[in-house]
């Protein structure tokens, strides 16, 4: 475990915000490198990730190392004052390695081999892969461990992006070892997995396999444990590389996380303590209905992984990516809005994939800081503008975001929730998380994203969306939080199973029934397209349940269908606090009302949040910084006092944020109420 995190601003070399990119000089001639470094200086780039995919260059045949080109690159960057985020180069294997040892190649659940020719074609459990990769890491760190350009070690790349789940025989052996450590005896495993069902009982460890493709449905606990194992396996691999690096270098070590909607195979709550810097990669996902909300959620979750401290955006894109069905280019100013949304939510550095757009390979249509069009391009001008703005915002580095509300988020619950054979495949875990998060964001309520069981004592409001799987110790924290005066909002399909995927009986939601003062006997998911009316005129879709009150009051009830007259949203006074339950998928306006009502009674400070304007505050000891990101096509005015940093003007009453623009106002602490804060009801009452 990393004893202390390295402040991200330290990685810029001058205590300012980091500005950087992935750089793949191996794709270019020496003459281009000179131009690259000159343009990097012009843009204000101060940290560059190199050698991310360098293995085949560095070790062209087993044990033959050629470092001269990388020496040159590091020296060139150093001479230009640019720091290096040095990849260990192990992410993509050279062709000779898998040709020599084909057992390294990963296998899918149905046994298909993932052949070389792409990237990350290695089994996380392969001892052969690890032996060769660690040898390369050792050679690399012994050469560069004390190089003055190197400010950060970048282990592999996006561990588990493609190869998180491998079902080969080597993985099977490793999985069994993991299971033995977890359960000690086969009896305990059989009990935990509920193997009396469908005659699945194991009588020897050797019979146990990864959850490969079956003719029907897999054992859910086996699937869940395989996720846990696979996450641990790659974390173990990270730790093995980090150990080699730390043996020869005192430079901080990290790897780039993928906190994103389409990647869910790493439980980053367990990974985060092992990182010297928390770094995330984030790409706007146009497959989602609301990509900007997902960006904000991912940024807040990354701040949660960093325990509230500043973090590093290791990759994002200046414009389109290449891996979505339609790769939508960013409009004018969108890159700036995306970038500063990350900074507003705690990033102390912004890096892009990548510096110069490739001209070959599958990413040749991926955007870059320097596009195919060259410097006479909108992207390049926006890259220069962003570099200038980050320079202007240097004083923001090191400040933090403070929230009164916590949203409980769990990769483990995600793995369990989204399995097959559940009441409805129309509701996914992340859909619930995003819906509640969006309601909070649109209500101006800043949230911290926390792990189940995390200490909630600093918060007034805890939101628990779809926490299907929960341990007793974790539900106890929430219950105690409410008993001692906190307010909780729990949404449907939470508290259903324990950590072994075993249903908590006696009425749903077993883990939270007493806290919520309700009891549901049965779930009644709705077919797509069906909407039920509620007594405040709003509508509910996708999910309903036959709920009765056991102490709680109904806040909203169904007015139609066979559940007419029964509660849909409830509130229960519990100890000194209150616990709300949202037992259906509310329409966005109704969900916002529930969140603002619960927040108001909890005394949560909200920011005025006009539609289309994203408002987030970072605070330091003396000053706070109000980030105002205008996603709309109209100018907004926002109450503010202090100095606007991007345009550079004093502001006494209000600041204007033109359509699509971003403004950041420095205001002295404490932030006056007139600077955009509304107060919760409790505060108003006690005034
Ligand atoms: C990931 C990888 C990069 C690149 C980008 C493209 O983030 O780490 O190497 O492939 O995706 O979006």
Boltz pocket constraint, residues with backbone or C-beta under 6 A from the ligand:
constraints:
  - pocket:
      binder: B
      contacts: [[A, 157], [A, 158], [A, 281], [A, 283], [A, 315], [A, 321], [A, 322], [A, 353], [A, 363], [A, 366]]
      max_distance: 6.0
